[in-house]
């Protein structure tokens, strides 16, 4: 029983499956019919589209045509605006032309139209020739007018200067003038003769001046010799030689002065100064003054440097073995005194000279090792003692 029921169930199930498949098949046939209709419609539409557009991409072509349409539309608007501007300008030019024609008609009186006036316009070269002729005519006219005015002025002057004298009186006056002219001519001839004599004298003076110039050139050597030697005694040359010696002496003295003091330098006297030597104060901005203005200590330093320089100058020809200095140290301060003694010691060591100093300064006694002392006794005599 169960097997039968199972068989029936299977049959029912097969029947239900068959019904389902048949229903699906009917649906598929229906949809196939609808699809066939749509395919046909699509074919008809494709045929119509091919009749209208045969390209590949209608959207691309449509986009291109839309872009070109927009561009042409913008260009159309621009051309419309340009047409409007040109029309306005054309209207303005027409107004200007009408105004110019109206003004020109006023200027061309006697002509019915502007065309008739243009027909009478002359050529440029002819116009230039006529213009130049007109200018020349105007200049000639002004010259004639000026000449006429001048003639009228001269006539007026002549009328003012017209005389009432007779011809006899005028002729007698002419004779007087001729006589005066003859006298002036004679004076002129005299002046010409005098000028000729003067020119001859000038030429003679030039010859004499030339001779004098040549003689001066020949005598120049004697003038030069006179400027150096002077008179027969040779005083001028002697002064010149003494100045050379003095210059060398001052040069040597400045070398010695540098060892004694860095403040002063000696110099030759200037033309506007007296005959005394000049001293340059380097501590006072190179102030120049006479040696007469120095103090006692400063004068001693200058004198000592000159004495040492004189010794240096004389030792070139004569050997000087000794040098004595008598007093003068009392006006020196302690620093300057020490510098002076150092200089004398250095001079003694360098030249092997015997240097003697006469002084009562105790500081000198302390520095000088070898001394000759003079001591006065109560009987009016002095004793000599060698220390060192």
C-alpha positions in Angstrom: 0.0 0.0 0.0 2.7 2.3 1.0 4.6 1.4 -2.1 1.6 2.2 -4.2 1.1 5.5 -2.4 4.7 6.2 -2.9 4.4 5.4 -6.6 1.3 7.6 -6.9 3.2 10.4 -5.0 6.1 10.1 -7.4 3.7 10.2 -10.3 2.0 13.3 -8.8 5.3 14.9 -8.2 6.4 14.1 -11.8 3.1 15.5 -13.0 3.6 18.7 -10.9 7.1 19.0 -12.2 5.8 18.6 -15.8 3.1 21.2 -15.2 5.7 23.6 -13.8 8.0 23.1 -16.8 5.1 23.5 -19.2 4.1 26.7 -17.5 7.7 28.0 -17.6 7.9 26.9 -21.2 4.7 28.9 -22.0 6.2 31.9 -20.2 9.4 31.6 -22.2 7.4 31.4 -25.5 5.5 34.5 -24.5 8.6 36.4 -23.7 10.2 35.1 -26.8 7.3 36.5 -28.8 7.6 39.9 -27.0 11.4 39.9 -27.6 10.9 39.1 -31.3 8.5 42.1 -31.5 11.1 44.3 -29.7 13.8 43.1 -32.0 11.7 44.0 -35.0 10.9 47.4 -33.5 14.7 47.9 -32.8 15.5 46.9 -36.3 13.0 49.4 -37.6 14.4 52.1 -35.4 17.9 51.2 -36.5 16.9 51.4 -40.1 15.3 54.8 -39.5 18.4 56.0 -37.6 20.7 54.8 -40.5 18.5 56.8 -42.8 19.0 59.9 -40.5 22.6 59.4 -39.3 25.2 56.9 -40.6 28.0 57.7 -38.2 29.5 55.5 -35.5 28.9 57.6 -32.3 25.8 59.8 -32.4 26.5 61.2 -28.9 30.0 62.4 -29.9 28.7 64.0 -33.1 25.8 65.5 -31.2 28.2 67.0 -28.6 30.4 68.4 -31.4 27.4 70.0 -33.1 26.2 71.4 -29.8 29.6 72.9 -29.1 29.8 74.4 -32.6 26.3 75.7 -32.2 27.2 77.5 -28.9 30.4 78.9 -30.6 28.5 80.1 -33.6 25.8 81.6 -31.3 28.6 83.6 -29.4 30.1 84.7 -32.7 26.8 85.7 -33.9 26.2 87.9 -30.8 29.7 89.4 -31.3 29.1 90.2 -34.9 25.7 91.7 -34.0 27.5 94.0 -31.5 30.2 94.9 -34.0 27.5 95.6 -36.5 25.8 97.9 -34.0 29.0 99.7 -33.3 29.9 100.1 -37.0 26.4 101.3 -37.6 26.7 104.0 -34.9 30.1 105.0 -36.3 28.7 105.1 -39.8 25.9 107.4 -38.5 28.4 109.6 -36.8 30.6 109.8 -39.9 27.6 110.6 -42.0 26.7 113.5 -39.6 30.4 114.7 -39.8 30.3 114.4 -43.6 27.0 116.3 -43.8 28.5 119.0 -41.5 31.7 119.2 -43.6 29.7 119.5 -46.8 27.5 122.2 -45.4 30.6 124.2 -44.3 32.3 123.6 -47.6 29.3 124.9 -49.5 29.6 128.1 -47.5 33.3 128.4 -48.5 32.7 127.7 -52.2 30.4 130.6 -53.0 29.8 130.8 -56.7 29.7 127.0 -57.3 26.4 125.2 -57.5 27.9 121.9 -56.1 31.1 120.6 -54.5 31.8 118.6 -57.7 32.0 121.9 -59.7 34.4 123.3 -57.1 36.6 120.2 -57.3 36.8 120.5 -61.1 38.4 124.0 -60.6 41.2 122.7 -58.2 44.6 123.4 -59.7 47.6 121.0 -59.7 50.0 121.0 -56.7 53.0 122.2 -58.7 51.0 125.0 -60.2 49.7 126.0 -56.8 53.3 126.1 -55.4 54.5 128.2 -58.4 51.6 130.6 -57.9 52.2 130.8 -54.1 55.9 131.6 -54.6 55.0 134.2 -57.2 52.5 135.7 -54.7 55.2 135.8 -52.0 57.7 137.4 -54.3 55.1 140.0 -55.3 54.3 140.7 -51.7 58.0 141.1 -50.9 58.5 143.4 -53.9 55.5 145.4 -52.8 56.9 145.8 -49.2 60.3 146.8 -50.6 58.7 149.4 -52.9 56.6 150.7 -49.9 59.8 150.9 -47.7 61.6 152.7 -50.5 58.7 155.1 -51.0 58.6 155.8 -47.2 62.4 156.4 -47.2 62.2 158.7 -50.2 59.4 160.7 -48.5 61.5 160.9 -45.3 64.6 162.1 -47.2 62.5 164.7 -49.1 61.1 165.9 -45.8 64.7 166.2 -44.4 65.8 168.1 -47.5 63.0 170.5 -47.2 64.0 171.1 -43.6 67.6 171.7 -44.5 66.9 173.8 -47.5 68.9 177.0 -47.5 68.1 180.5 -48.6 71.7 181.2 -49.6 72.6 182.1 -53.2 74.8 180.0 -55.5 77.6 182.7 -55.2 77.7 182.3 -51.4 77.8 178.5 -51.7 80.6 178.6 -54.2 82.6 180.9 -52.0 82.1 178.5 -49.1 83.3 175.6 -51.3 86.5 177.5 -52.1 87.1 178.0 -48.3 86.6 174.3 -47.7 89.0 173.4 -50.6 91.7 175.6 -49.1 91.2 174.0 -45.7 91.5 170.5 -47.3 94.7 171.5 -49.0 96.2 172.7 -45.7 95.1 169.4 -44.0 96.8 167.4 -46.9 100.1 169.3 -46.2 99.8 168.5 -42.5 99.2 164.8 -43.4 102.3 164.8 -45.7 104.3 166.2 -42.7 103.0 163.4 -40.5 103.8 160.8 -43.1 107.4 162.1 -43.2 107.7 162.1 -39.4 106.3 158.5 -39.3 108.9 157.4 -41.8 111.7 158.9 -39.7 110.1 157.3 -36.6 110.0 153.9 -38.3 113.7 154.3 -39.3 114.5 155.1 -35.6 112.6 152.1 -34.4 114.4 149.8 -36.7 117.7 151.3 -35.5 116.7 150.8 -31.9 115.8 147.2 -32.6 119.3 146.6 -34.1 120.8 148.2 -31.0 118.6 146.1 -28.7 119.7 143.0 -30.6 123.3 144.0 -30.0 122.6 144.6 -26.3 120.9 141.2 -26.0 123.9 139.5 -27.6 126.3 141.3 -25.3 124.2 140.4 -22.3 124.4 136.7 -23.3 128.2 137.1 -23.6 128.4 138.8 -20.2 126.1 136.2 -18.5 129.1 134.2 -17.2 130.5 137.3 -15.6 127.2 138.1 -14.0 127.0 134.5 -12.7 130.5 134.7 -11.4 129.7 138.0 -9.7 126.6 136.4 -8.0 128.8 133.7 -6.5 132.1 135.6 -5.8 131.1 139.3 -5.6 133.9 141.8 -5.5 137.6 141.3 -5.9 137.9 140.3 -2.2 135.5 137.4 -2.7 133.3 138.3 0.3 130.1 136.9 -1.3 131.8 133.6 -2.1 133.2 133.5 1.4 129.8 133.9 2.9 128.5 131.1 0.6 131.3 128.8 1.7 130.6 129.7 5.3 126.9 128.8 4.8 127.9 125.4 3.5 130.1 124.9 6.5 127.4 126.1 8.8 124.9 123.8 7.2 127.2 120.8 7.7 127.9 122.0 11.3 124.1 122.1 12.1 123.6 118.7 10.6 126.3 117.2 12.9 124.9 119.2 15.8 121.4 117.7 15.3 122.9 114.2 15.5 124.5 115.1 18.9 121.3 116.9 20.0 119.3 113.7 19.4 121.5 112.0 22.1 121.0 114.9 24.5 117.3 115.7 24.0 114.5 114.7 21.5 112.8 118.0 21.8 115.0 120.4 19.8 116.5 120.6 16.3 118.7 123.3 14.9 118.0 125.0 11.5 119.5 127.7 9.3 118.2 131.2 9.7 115.5 132.1 7.2 115.5 135.1 4.8 113.1 137.1 7.0 114.9 136.2 10.3 118.0 137.6 11.9 121.4 136.0 11.5 121.1 133.9 14.7 120.3 130.2 14.3 116.7 128.9 14.6 115.5 126.1 16.8 112.5 123.8 16.1 110.6 122.8 19.2 109.1 119.3 18.3 107.2 119.2 21.6 105.3 122.3 20.6 104.1 121.2 17.1 107.5 122.1 15.4 107.3 125.7 16.6 110.2 127.7 15.0 111.9 130.3 17.1 115.3 131.9 17.6 118.0 130.3 19.9 117.9 133.7 21.8 114.6 132.6 23.3 116.0 129.5 24.9 116.5 129.2 28.7 119.9 128.7 30.3 119.7 124.9 30.4 118.4 124.8 26.8 121.1 127.1 25.6 123.8 124.9 27.3 122.4 121.8 25.4 122.5 123.7 22.1 126.0 125.0 22.8 127.2 121.5 23.8 125.8 119.9 20.7 127.4 122.7 18.5 130.8 122.2 20.3 130.6 118.4 19.8 129.6 119.0 16.1 132.5 121.4 15.7 134.8 118.8 17.1 133.4 116.2 14.7 133.8 118.7 11.8 137.4 119.6 12.7 138.5 116.0 13.3 138.1 115.2 9.6 141.3 117.1 8.9 142.9 117.6 12.4 143.0 114.9 15.1 141.5 116.4 18.3 142.5 114.3 21.2 141.0 116.3 24.1 137.8 118.3 24.8 137.3 120.6 27.8 134.0 121.9 29.1 134.0 124.8 31.5 130.9 125.0 33.8 127.4 125.4 32.4 126.0 122.3 34.0 124.4 124.1 36.9 121.4 125.1 34.7 120.5 121.5 33.9 117.9 119.4 35.7 118.8 116.0 37.0 117.4 114.0 33.9 119.1 116.3 31.4 122.4 116.3 33.4 122.4 112.4 33.4 121.8 112.4 29.6 124.6 114.9 29.1 127.1 112.8 31.1 126.0 109.6 29.3 126.6 111.4 26.0 130.1 112.5 27.1 131.0 109.0 28.3 129.8 107.5 25.1 131.8 110.1 23.1 134.9 109.2 25.1 134.5 105.5 24.5 133.8 105.8 20.8 136.6 108.3 20.0 139.1 107.7 22.7 139.2 111.5 23.4 140.2 112.9 26.7 137.2 114.9 28.0 137.7 117.3 30.8 134.8 118.9 32.7 135.2 121.9 35.1 132.3 122.0 37.5 131.2 122.5 41.1 128.1 120.2 40.8 128.1 117.4 43.3 126.2 115.1 40.9 129.1 115.5 38.4 131.5 114.5 41.1 129.5 111.4 41.8 129.5 110.3 38.1 133.1 111.2 37.1 135.5 108.6 38.4 138.8 110.4 37.7 139.0 113.9 39.2 141.5 116.6 39.9 140.3 118.5 43.0 141.6 122.0 43.9 141.2 122.8 47.6 141.9 126.3 48.9 143.8 126.6 52.2 143.7 129.4 54.7 146.9 131.0 53.5 145.5 131.9 50.1 147.0 128.9 48.3 145.3 125.9 46.8 146.3 122.3 46.9 145.8 119.8 44.0 144.6 116.3 44.6 144.0 113.5 42.0 141.1 111.2 42.9 140.1 108.0 41.0 
